[in-house]
Amino acid sequence: MSMAPLVLDFDDACGKVDGATVLPLQSWQEAVRFGCSLATFRALRRELDGVMPACHGTVLMGSGDFHHLSWPLIERMRARGPFRVVVFDNHPDNMRYLFGIHCGSWVRKVAALPFVSHVHVIGITSGDVGWSHSWENYLRPLAGGKLSYWCMNVDAGWARLLGLGGAVRSFDGPDALMDAVLPVLAASSEPTYVSIDKDVFHPDVARTNWDQGILREEHVARALAALPGRVIGSDITGEVSHYEYRTRWKRWLSAADGQEAPSPALLAQWQAQQHALNARLIGLLAAASPH
């Protein structure tokens, strides 16, 4: 029997999730959404440690602006290590950030954990891995064999020049990417933590607050089918939600990232699409979990 999903409810975006435990965390939204200091993050982690159930299923965290919460969720599973982490995301989430932790920098922290054997980020089409942003990527986990990017339709030639061609691979489309990554996922029997940011999907599949990739639901389903009985933990982000920051620098950074608020009618339509997708993803993740 699969364990009940857990909703970390920062932004009221997840809707009703069948059988889920819901933790109300709206009071933290301003402090941690998009990014925060490490001191603030530690305070949130202490609260989560006090209220999260010891056992739970897939964790839903709301907007992709909260994807850095995957870091403490993965740390809570240290006793299950060593294990690998598979991230589906349109962005590498391994970018330089000087002010603590944010939704685009958490992968470096996870790759540095001694009980995480490797992190695969699958589905990247973002310019974050292109030439103009290459300097923003943390190179140590890529060079150290702890992190791999699986990209599509983006020129990451800078990685080859730095001798990182084996860690940063680019393909002509999702089918070619899946043909390459599925044997890698299937070859190892080690336990796996899966993190899905729905911005990895084509907008026809689900609309998010971020620039989006081109994967289809079937591609993620194929990847999870290659992990039978190995998914020991999982989370889902990428809900579409709108929030007006009180903090000036967060207003500026979110505007710079091109986040625009949809109309109320569109928001309701997109969220309904998201909630239906969540139910299907939860089912796929449960099917790939140990029984």
Stockholm file with secondary structure:
# STOCKHOLM 1.0

chainA/1-291         MSMAPLVLDFDDACGKVDGATVLPLQSWQEAVRFGCSLATFRALRRELDGVMPACHGTVLMGSGDFHHLSWPLIERMRARGPFRVVVFDNHPDNMRYLFGIHCGSWVRKVAALPFVSHVHVIGITSGDVGWSHSWENYLRPLAGGKLSYWCMNVDAGWARLLGLGGAVRSFDGPDALMDAVLPVLAASSEPTYVSIDKDVFHPDVARTNWDQGILREEHVARALAALPGRVIGSDITGEVSHYEYRTRWKRWLSAADGQEAPSPALLAQWQAQQHALNARLIGLLAAASPH
#=GR chainA/1-291 SS CCCCCEEEESSSCSCCCTTCEEEECGGGHHHHSSEECHHHHHHHHHHHHHHSCSSCSCEECSBGGGGGGHHHHHHTTGGGCSEEEEEECSSCCCBCCSSSEETTTHHHHHHTCTTEEEEEEEEECSGGGSGGGGGGBCCHHHHTTSEEEEEESCCCHHHHHTTCTTTEEEESSHHHHHHHHHHHHHHCCSCEEEEEEGGGBCTTTCCCSSCCCCBCHHHHHHHHHTSTTTEEEEEEECBCCCCCCSSHHHHHHHHHTTCCCCCHHHHHHHHHHHHHHHHHHHHHHHHTSCC
#=GC SS_cons         CCCCCEEEESSSCSCCCTTCEEEECGGGHHHHSSEECHHHHHHHHHHHHHHSCSSCSCEECSBGGGGGGHHHHHHTTGGGCSEEEEEECSSCCCBCCSSSEETTTHHHHHHTCTTEEEEEEEEECSGGGSGGGGGGBCCHHHHTTSEEEEEESCCCHHHHHTTCTTTEEEESSHHHHHHHHHHHHHHCCSCEEEEEEGGGBCTTTCCCSSCCCCBCHHHHHHHHHTSTTTEEEEEEECBCCCCCCSSHHHHHHHHHTTCCCCCHHHHHHHHHHHHHHHHHHHHHHHHTSCC
//
